[in-house]
Amino acid sequence: MRKVAGIIPARYQSTRFPGKPLAMIQGKPMIQRVYENAAKSALLSRIIIATDDKRIANAAASFGAEVFMTSAGHPSGTDRVAEVAEQIEESIIINIQGDEPLLPGRLLDALAEALKEESVPVASLMARRTDLDGMADPNRVKVVVDDRGYAMYFSRAPIPQGARDYYHLHIGIYGYQREFLGEFARMRASRLETAERLEQLRILEAGFKIKMIEVPYTALSVDAPEDIIRVEEFLKKGVHE
């Protein structure tokens, strides 16, 4: 059976929220909550925290996580994940966002299942949303898919324009065939990627496919300190796995 590795890229510096991976959420650093939820996956054979910061590495080691120290020069978390992927044997790589402290492990399994088909180079997640007013929010990335579930386009703009029933919200967790991840990291940034500030458009513009998996989940990510309060309120209500 092909093995699956989950890699959590984590950097200390952040314009909006310095030290975000170590922000405390009900007594635990956020990176630990991400790790513990990932550990509930049934298909991940290995979970690695990839960082260039000793403070994050020390915190990860304190709760028993495997840590890889990476270059400080990576422009994105994907590049950091790709560096680690080159050093391990697992053939399927799941890039787990370090700012998703409530992400259920079963969603990582959904990506791993899709990537058992080796003809699928990349898979990602989306959720159907009926709150159409949210389509105008540029921080909500939308995706439209074809009849086979492959992404046609991602945008910060409302797509499809004029939707009356629902839209698909992209959840930025990706799974890759390891060989393709290395190829992707070596590609130059594309025109559409630069315009939309969405690196996944580099894949589509290069002619590759992204398999989208619809899941019943709406991401609650941490982008700023005030988001910690929202996550803690969810935890208090038990609205998580």
N, C-alpha and C positions, 0 to 999 in steps of 0.2 A: 504493500500500500504506500502511495506517495505521502511523504511527511509534510506537515504544515507548521510553519513558524510564524508566530505573531511578534511583530517588532513595534515597540512604542518609542517614537522619536521624542526627545525632550530637551529643550534648551532653556537656560535660565533667563537670558535677556529677552525682553518683550517690550515693545514701545508702550502698549497700553497697560501691561500688567507684569512688571519685572518679578521674577521668581515664581511665576504662575504654577509650575509643576509641584512646588512645595507649599502652596497655599493650603491651609488647614480647612478640612471639611469635617465637622463633627469629630475632631480629635485625630484625624488621619490626613496626611498630605494627599493632595489630589492624585498624584502619580500612583500612590498605593491603591487608591480606590479603582483607578483604571486597571491596574494590574490584577487586582483581586476579582474584578468582574470578568476580565479576559480568562482568568484561570477557571472559570465556570464553563468554558467551552469544552465540548466533548471531543473536538477534532484537533485542537492545537497540541502538538507534541512538545512545543518549546515556546517560551515567552521571554523576550529579551528587551531590556530598556537600553536605548541607544542615546548617548548624551556626550557632550563635550565639557561638561561641568562637574567638577569633583563634588560639589554640594549635593547635586542630584544623584550622582553615583553612590555617595555615602548613604544617602537616605534610602535608595533602592536596595543596597546591600543589607541595610538594617532590617528589612522585612523579607529578606531571602531571595530577592530577584537576581536573575542573571543580568550582568551589565557589560556592554561593550562601549569603550571610549572611542569616540569618532572625531574627525576633523572639525575644527571650529569654523571652517570656511564654507560650509554648505549653505547654499541660498534657500533651501527648503527642507522640510522634513522628509520628503521623498528621497532626496539625495542622501540624507543621513541613513535612511533605511537601506538604500541601494548599497552603501558602503558595507554595512553589516551583512547583507545578503550574499555578497561576494565571498564571505569568509565562512559560510555555513553550508551544510549539505542539503537542507530541506528544499524541496522543489517548488513548493507553494509558499508565498510570502504574503502575510496580511499586515498592512500598514494601519496600526491602531492609533487613532488620534489621542494624544495625551490630555486633551481638554474636554473629553467626553466621560465624566466620572460615573454616569449612570448607564452607559452602553451595555446591554445584556450580552453575555457570552454566546447565546444562541444565534445572534446576528452574525457573529464571526463564523459560526458553523455554516450559515447560509452561503457566505462567500466561498468558504472552502469547498462546499458541495459543488458550486457552480464551476470551480476551477479544476475539478476532477476531470472535466472534459478538456484535454490538452489543447484543443483548437481555440479555446477561449483565452486570449492573452491577459485580459483584465476584467475584473468584475467590481461592481460597486452597488451601493444601496440607495433606495428612494422610498419615500412614503407619500401616499395619496392624501392630499389636503383639500378640504372644501371651504376653508376660510379664504375666499377669493381676494379679500382686501389685502391679504399678506403677499400677494403676487407682486405688488409694487415695491416691496422692500428689497433693495439691492443686496442686502446681507443674506437674503434667502436665495440660494442658488436653485434655479429651476432646471428641469431636464425633460425633454420630450423623447419618446422611444418609438421604435417601429413595432410591427405586429409580432416580431420574435423576441421583443424585449431588449433590443440593442439600442444604445443611445444614438439619437440623431443630432442633438445639440444640447449644450448647457448654456445658461445665460443668467446674468443678474437682472435682466429685463424680464417683463412678464411674457412668458411663453407657455402655451400658445396664446397669442393675443386674442382677446375676445372670448376666452373660455367662460362657459356658463355653469359648469358642473364641478370640475375639480382641476387641480394641477398636481404635478409630481415634484415634491421637494427633494433635492439631492442631499443625502447624508454622506459626508465626505470620508467614508471609510473605504479603502481599496484593498483588493486582493490581486496578486500578480503571479503569473508564471515567472519563476526566478530569472530565467534567461531574458524574458521580455523586459523585466524591471531594469536590468542592466542596460539594455538597448535604449529604453526610454530615458534613463538618466543621462545618456550620452547625446541625446537629440538636442538640437538648438531650440530655444524658445521660438514659438511660432507667432504669426501675426495675430491670429484670433486669441491665442493665449494672452498675449500682451494687452490687447484691447479690452478683454473681459476680466483680466487678472484671474484666470482659471487655468491651471496647468493641465487639466485633463483634456482641454481642447487641443493641446499639442498632439495627443494620441489620435484624435479624430482627424485632425488636419493632415496627419501623416498617413492616413488611410487604414488605420487599425480600428478594431471594434471594441466597445466596452459593453459587457453584458450587465444589465441593470436588474437587480432583485428587489421586488416590492415587498416591504416589510411593514407591519403595523406598529411603527415607532416614530416618534418625533424627537429629534435630537434636542438635548438641553445642554448646550456647550457652555464653557466658561471662557469668555473673551475679556471681561473686565472684572474688577473686584466685586462690584455689585451683583454679579451673576452667582457668586458663592452663596448669597442669601437665598436665591431662588432654588439652588440645588439643595440646600439644607432644609428648606420648606418641603420639598418633595420627599426627602428622606424621612422627615418627621411624619408625613402622611402615609408613608409606606408605598409611595408610587414609584416603585423600582423593583428590580430583581436582585 
